[in-house]
Amino acid sequence: MNRVLLIVLAVFVCSAHAQEKRPNVLWLIAEDFGPHLGCHGTKQVSTPVLDGLAGQGMRFTRYFTTAPVCSPSRSAFNTGMYQTTIGAHNHRSHRDDGYALPAGVRLISDRLREAGYFTANVKELPAEAGFKGSAKTDWNFAAPKKPFDSDKWDDLKTHQPFYAQVNFQETHRTFRAPPHADPTKVEIPPYYPDHEVTRKDWAQYLDAATELDRKIGKIVELLKRDGLFDNTVICFVGDNGAAHVRAKQFCYEEGLWVPFILRWPSGLPAPAGYEAGKVSDRLLMSIDLTATTLSWAGVAKPQGMQGQVFLGAAAEPPRDYVFGARDRCDMTVFRLRTVRDARYRYIRNFTPDRPFLQFNRYKEAQYPVWNLIKELAEKDQLTPEQAVLAAPTMPPEELYDLETDPHQVKNLVRSSEPEHRRALERLSGVLTAWITETKDQGRIPEPAEVAANEGATKPGAAKQGKKGKAKKQ
């Protein structure tokens, strides 16, 4: 009898010890931020904290969100599902109609809570941090009444293991960071006019990134102060691409490509595939971080989850392709779908009759280069690469060789090169199959009156302020 009790006690102790070894997981999420860090080679930005985390951990150079705007992207990576599959693809939709997630689809915070994790979307930080988290959720579905257990940083050290998010607004417009970058020295992509307006705007964005890095440094200090740095996995990501004209809300690299830095704590055994100091070019999607985070907590990937585990014993084979989608944003209706492999990006436009600069109240109020392009187009002062953005229609298909044309200014759809023809046929077929296999809900248009009313009356949309400026999205 005593021997049986000893065995039971040993099993209990071992189980408790295993529970103690499960890592805390902290997602640091920057709004509207591309991979514009010093460690990615960006000039005129100062990001020593994030560069340091990248040096201590792993930096992934091909990490993409599933949508180029916040609410569908966040709906995806908080569930591990494509927003197009779960009906969350239209920006800021389903805010007032009680729309529920499909059966079997749940928030990552709910799944981790069931596994014994304390969950937090941190807003309240200790006074020494000097700022607050935004606690942004921005999901296109009816969320549980309490999707997180807390919004307070100080709850984390007494509730372990924890899964927490800290959301940062710095790189979301309007930029308000202290000046750092020299507008005359920033590097402007060739599809934007090389103009003082563009340079000032780009410099202010990089200044916002510098300020973001300072605040990430405060989070690292808090982790160390509270004895959490050596047992907390740190994941730094962007929620979608940068807040610039050809980036956010569009399916080019700049709209979907975001930074991903992963630092595994020194106090815990690292998962298989993790190598400190390594730079990885593996193709990843934001929903893969969801599935992988669950695996770190000992939660098996739920049946039907579209995200893939990329580290640890449960790691799945690397992806050959990553996908993205853009649908209605505010009152502006586009339907764009894209697929990318290691070399090429293919984009299919289901609304090619509409101009790239289709009316959007928010962008006209917040994006100075948006208006600059239109002004210079009227004066015939744009280069051919820039004039594409001011054209009255858009191409129905686009194909870019990212090795030779990283800025994607040479559309290869009409190229006669055999290699380009093969890439076009292959990627077009892959995208068609993905649309079908993932049950893309964008195939069913919203009623026309939804877009007509958006931006004027719907909660959460861009609205006109007293001085005619669109409020922050």
C-alpha positions, 0 to 999 in steps of 0.5 A: 500500500505504501509503495502504491502511495509513493508511486502516485506521489511521484507521478503527481510531483513529476506532473507538477514539475512538468507544469512548472517547466511550461514557458510563459509566452509573451506576444509583442504586437506592433501595429502597421509595421513592416520589417523596418529594423536595424537588423533587417538593414533599414537605415535611419532607424534606431532599434537596439533592443529588437536587434538585440533580441534578434541576436539572442534569438531567431529572426524570421525573414519570410513571415507574413500575415494573412491580411494586409489590414488589422481586423482580418489579420488579427481575427486570423492569428488569434484563432489560427484560421484564415479570416476568409474561412471563418467569415472575418475577412471584411475589415471591421465587420460583424461588430454589431450583428452577433456573428459567432465563430464557426463550430470548432474555432476558438481564440488562442486565449480560450484554448490556453486558459483551458490548458492552465494558462493565465491570459492577459491583454496588457493595458496597465503597466507599472508606472516606471514603464511610462506608457500603456498598452493599447489592449487592441483586439479588433476581431471581426466576430463576437468575442467571448465576454472575457477573452482574457483574464486580465489587462494588468502587467502586475498579475503576470508574475503571480499567475504562471504560466501565462500567455500575454499580449502587449499591443503597441500603437506607435507605428500606426498613424498618426505618427507622434514620435520624437524626431530621429531620422533625417528625411534627406537620407531615408531610402524611398521605394521607387513606386513613391515620388521622391518628394519632400512630402514622401521623405518627411512621412517616411522619416516620421514612420521610422521615428515611430519604429525607434520609439517602439523599440524604446518601449519594447526595452521597457517591457524587457526591463519589466521582465527582468525586474519581475524574474520572468525573463528566463522563463518567458518566450518573447515573440515580436511581430507586426499585425500587418504591413506598414502604414504606407500607400502601397503597403497596408491594405494591399497584397504586395510584399509591403502589405503582408510582410512583417517582422518576427523575432523569437527569443527562447528563454535561457532557463528552459530547454529550447524546442527542436529547430530553434537555434539562438542567433539564427536567421531563418528564411522559412516561409511562415504565416502569422497563423503558424505562430498560433499553432506553435504557441499552443504546442509550447503549452503542451496543447495538441494542434486542434483538428482543422486548425490551418496554422502549422507548427514550425518548431518542436517535436510536433513541427510540420513540414515547411510550407511551399506557399503562403497566402493573403487576402484583402476584402472591403476596408471601410467603404472601399471594396476590393477583392484581392488574393495572393500566393507567394513561394520562395521566389515569386508573388502572384496576385489575382484581382477580382475587382480590376475595374477599380483604381488603386486610389479608389476613394477611402476617407481614412487614407485621404485624411491620414496618408499625405503621399496618397494625395501627393500621387494624385496631385503629381499625376494631374501634372504628369510628374510621375515616373512609370513605376509611380504612375501605375498607382494613379491609373484608372484601373488595375491589372487582373493578374500580377506576377513578380520575381522577388529575387530580381525585382524586390520592389515588385514594379515589373509585372511578368504576367505577359512575359514570354520567358518560359520560366515566368510562364511556368511560375504564372501557371503554377501559382495561379493553379495553387491560388485557385485550389486554395480558394476552393479548399479553404472555403473562401467566404469572399466569393459571396459579396456583401450587400452593396448597402454595407459598403455604402454605409461604412465609414459614416454610421457603422461602429468602429469605422473611420468617421469624420471628426469635427474638423473633417479628419478621419478618426484613427482606425 
